Amino acid sequence: MFGDADDPDPWFEPFREITQVSIRLTEGDLPYEERLRILHAAFAPTADRGGYNRAGRRQDHFAATDHGWRFTSETAYGHQLRVTLPRDDEDRARLLVLDAIDRIGCQPTKMVGGATTDWGIG
């Protein structure tokens, strides 16, 4: 079991070619818990995959089960959102992830990763 997760859902994923995108975000006005709730709603249905909270430095891991994408919302290493997804979903993910970031009231400032798509970030 990971950190503060009460009961993460069991999971198994078959092999697939994936890519990871890390997006650094401005803090925004909403509290972290509200931003996390909005992210879960934007990618519903979701399943918790664990996380931790140490002295206010958090990581929350969840999966967007219908998309097959995995997310980490975090403040442990600065405010950022990490997305792991199949490479052929990157164009679609860019649109949905940037919309979700807008919903939480934050701005993307820097992006690392990605395989095929220009996300138009820093």
N, C-alpha and C positions, 0 to 999 in steps of 0.2 A: 504494500500500500504506500502511496505517496503522501507525504506531508499531512495536510489538513483535509484531504478528500475523505468524505464519509464512506461512500460506497461506489467507487468508480465501476462503470459497466465493463464486463469482460469483453475482450476484443481480439480478433485475429485478422490480419490483412495479408492477402497473397502478394507475391512479388510484383512490382510494377516500377517503371521508370518515373522517378519523382524529381521535383525541384523544390527548393526552399527559398522563400522571399522573406526578408526581415525589413520591416518598415518602422523607422524611428518617427515618433509622433510628438506633437506639442501636447502639453498637459490638458488643456481644455478646462471648462468650468464644472463639469459633472464629476461627482465622486467616483472612485474606481469601481465600486460595486454596481453603480448604475450603468457605467460604460460596459462592464462585463455582461450585465443583463441585456443591454441593447445588442451587443455582439451575438449573444446566444440567440436572440430573437431574429436577427438578420440572417442567420444561417440555419435556422431550425429545420428539421429536428437535430438536436445536438446530444452528445453523450460526454459526460465528464471523463477525463483521463488523468486526473490527479492535479497536484500542484503543491505549492508551499507558501507560507507567509511568515517571514522572519523579520521582526522589528519594522513592519510596514513595507518591507521589500517583498513583492509578490510575484509569483508565476502561477497562472491558471491555464491548464491544458484541457482542451476539449476537441471533439471531432464533430464535423458537420456530416452526419451519417448519410444523407442523401447524395452528397457531393463526393464523399470519400476524401475530404480534406481534413487536415489536422491544424489546430491553432494553438498558439501560446500567446496569451495576453500577459504583459509583464511590466513591472516597475523595478525589478531587481537589478537590471543593468540599464537604467533609463526607461522611459515610457516607450514601449514598442509592441508591435504585433508581428508574430512570426506565423507564416502560413506554409505548410507542406502539402503539395498537391501533385497530381500527375502532370507531366509536362504538357500534354495536349489539352489541358484545362486552363492553361495560363491566361489566354485571352479573356475567357469568360470570368475567371477569378479576378482579374484586374478590375473589371467593371463592378462586380459585387463587393469586393473588398474596399475599393475606394468609396463606394456608396456607404458602406457600413462605417467607415472612418468618419465620413461626413456626419452621419447620424449621431455619433458619440461626441461631436463637437470639437474634434481635434483636426489638426492639419498634418499631413505627411511632410517630413523635412528631409529624409534621406532613406534610400533603399539600397539593400545589399542582396545580391542573389538574382534569381530568375534565370530562365534558360533562353526563352525565345521572344519575349514580349517587352517592349519599351513601356514601362509603367508611367513614365512622365514625371518621375519624382527625383528631385535633387540630383 
